[in-house]
Amino acid sequence: MTTMTEDRRPPLPEAGRSRRMMLLLFAVFLGPLLIAVAMYAGRDRLPLQLSQVNYGRLLAMPISDPRLATLMPGRWRYLLLSEGRCDLLCEADLFKLRQLDIALGKDSDRVGYAVVRATPPGPEWAELQRRHPQMQLVVDAGLARALAGLPGVSAGHTLLLDPLGNAVLDYAPGFNVRPVKKDIHRLLKVSHIG
């Protein structure tokens, strides 16, 4: 004869173990999701430095001017802002833009370059235009003032414009051509315009 006290068995260790396994599975699958949601919600307060992909300085508020759309419409454009004589640094940047145009190969018809000036050029520009046949020379005081009025942009800077006429990237005088080439290749690859 058995009594009630004899029928009691200790709880199976399997039940506690399977409960722990279930909690572990929930933590493994839901933990990263909860962490990602928390990081997204508090992204402004996180001390993370995201790496910059582009070499040029991204213009925080791209400008759009109707005169920009008329310069080589439907193409990406590099605009070199110039004042006075084209010094050695200006000539070096023009050379780099020409080399970039050549290096683009089959995509060179999608990209052009121009020099924007506020005043008519001097006699030295005839020689520069002969050496840079693809270069377009634009004399427009209003456009030159509008572009030079962008924060951090002055004479000697080179701007990259998208095919819609928006100024997107800014390069300081004496820029390195290899990272600039990476920038334009990346933009041409992902762009469905121009």
C-alpha positions in Angstrom: 0.0 0.0 0.0 1.2 3.4 -0.9 0.5 6.5 0.9 0.2 9.9 -0.6 3.5 11.0 0.6 5.2 8.2 -1.3 3.7 9.2 -4.7 5.3 12.6 -4.6 8.3 12.6 -6.9 10.8 15.5 -7.2 10.2 17.7 -10.2 11.9 16.6 -13.3 15.1 18.5 -14.0 14.0 18.5 -17.7 11.3 21.1 -17.1 13.7 23.7 -15.7 16.2 23.0 -18.4 13.8 23.4 -21.2 12.5 26.6 -19.7 16.0 28.0 -19.6 16.6 26.9 -23.2 13.4 28.6 -24.4 14.5 31.9 -22.6 18.0 31.6 -24.1 16.5 31.2 -27.6 14.3 34.3 -27.1 17.3 36.3 -25.9 19.4 35.2 -28.9 16.8 36.2 -31.4 15.1 39.1 -29.8 18.2 40.6 -28.1 19.8 42.0 -31.2 16.5 43.3 -32.4 15.9 45.2 -29.1 19.4 46.5 -29.2 19.0 47.8 -32.7 15.7 49.5 -31.9 17.3 51.1 -28.8 20.3 52.3 -30.9 18.0 53.7 -33.6 15.8 55.5 -31.0 18.8 57.0 -29.3 21.1 57.6 -32.3 21.4 61.3 -31.6 22.8 60.6 -28.1 25.2 57.8 -29.1 28.9 58.8 -29.2 29.5 56.9 -32.4 31.5 58.4 -35.2 30.2 57.1 -38.5 32.8 56.9 -41.2 32.6 59.3 -44.1 32.4 57.6 -47.5 32.9 60.6 -49.8 36.1 62.7 -50.1 34.5 66.0 -51.0 32.7 68.0 -48.4 29.0 67.3 -48.6 27.0 70.5 -48.9 24.5 70.4 -46.1 21.9 72.2 -48.1 22.5 71.6 -51.8 21.7 74.7 -53.8 19.7 74.7 -57.0 20.0 77.6 -59.3 18.3 77.7 -62.8 21.5 78.9 -64.3 23.2 75.7 -63.1 20.8 73.5 -65.0 21.7 75.2 -68.3 25.4 74.3 -67.9 25.9 70.9 -69.7 22.3 69.8 -69.0 21.8 66.1 -68.1 25.5 65.6 -67.1 27.4 65.6 -63.8 29.6 68.7 -63.7 32.6 69.9 -61.9 32.7 73.7 -61.6 36.0 75.4 -60.7 35.4 78.8 -59.3 38.0 81.3 -60.5 38.9 84.9 -59.9 41.6 86.9 -61.6 44.5 85.1 -63.1 44.7 81.3 -63.1 47.6 80.6 -60.8 49.7 77.5 -60.5 47.1 75.8 -58.1 44.3 76.7 -60.5 46.2 75.2 -63.5 46.9 72.1 -61.4 43.2 71.7 -60.6 42.3 72.1 -64.3 44.8 69.5 -65.2 43.4 67.1 -62.6 39.9 67.7 -63.9 41.1 66.9 -67.5 42.8 63.8 -66.2 39.7 62.8 -64.4 37.7 63.2 -67.6 40.1 61.0 -69.4 40.2 58.4 -66.6 36.4 58.0 -66.6 36.7 56.2 -69.9 33.2 55.2 -71.2 31.6 57.4 -68.5 33.3 60.5 -69.6 30.3 61.5 -71.7 28.3 61.6 -68.4 30.6 64.1 -66.7 31.9 67.5 -67.8 33.9 70.4 -66.3 33.7 74.1 -66.5 35.3 77.2 -65.0 32.9 79.8 -63.6 34.2 83.4 -63.4 32.6 86.7 -62.4 34.7 88.8 -64.8 35.9 88.2 -68.4 39.1 86.2 -68.5 42.5 87.6 -69.4 44.6 86.6 -72.4 46.1 83.7 -70.5 42.8 81.9 -70.6 43.1 81.4 -74.4 46.1 79.1 -73.8 44.2 77.3 -71.0 41.3 76.7 -73.3 43.6 75.4 -76.0 45.1 72.9 -73.5 41.7 71.9 -72.1 39.4 71.6 -75.1 36.6 69.9 -73.0 36.5 72.8 -70.5 33.6 75.2 -70.7 34.3 78.8 -69.6 31.3 80.5 -68.0 31.4 84.2 -67.3 28.4 85.0 -65.0 28.8 87.4 -62.1 25.5 86.4 -60.5 26.3 82.6 -60.7 29.8 83.1 -59.4 28.5 85.1 -56.4 25.8 82.5 -55.7 28.3 79.7 -55.7 31.0 81.5 -53.7 28.2 82.5 -51.2 27.9 78.8 -50.1 29.3 78.2 -46.6 33.0 77.3 -46.8 33.2 77.9 -50.6 35.5 80.5 -52.1 37.5 81.1 -55.3 39.6 78.1 -56.2 37.1 75.6 -54.9 35.6 72.9 -57.2 32.0 72.0 -56.9 30.3 68.8 -58.1 26.8 69.3 -59.6 24.3 66.6 -60.3 22.5 66.4 -63.6 19.6 68.3 -62.2 21.8 71.3 -61.4 22.1 70.8 -57.6 25.5 71.6 -56.1 26.3 68.5 -54.0 30.0 68.2 -53.1 32.8 70.8 -52.5 36.5 70.2 -53.1 39.2 72.5 -51.7 41.9 73.9 -54.0 44.7 71.3 -54.6 42.4 68.3 -54.1 43.7 64.8 -54.6 42.3 63.3 -57.8 42.1 59.6 -56.8 39.5 60.1 -54.0 37.6 62.5 -56.3 37.5 59.7 -59.0 36.1 57.3 -56.4 33.4 59.8 -55.5 32.3 60.3 -59.1 32.5 56.5 -59.8 30.3 55.8 -56.8 27.8 58.5 -57.8 27.7 57.3 -61.5 27.1 53.7 -60.3 24.2 54.5 -58.1 22.7 57.4 -60.1 19.9 56.8 -62.5 20.1 60.3 -63.8 22.8 61.7 -66.1 
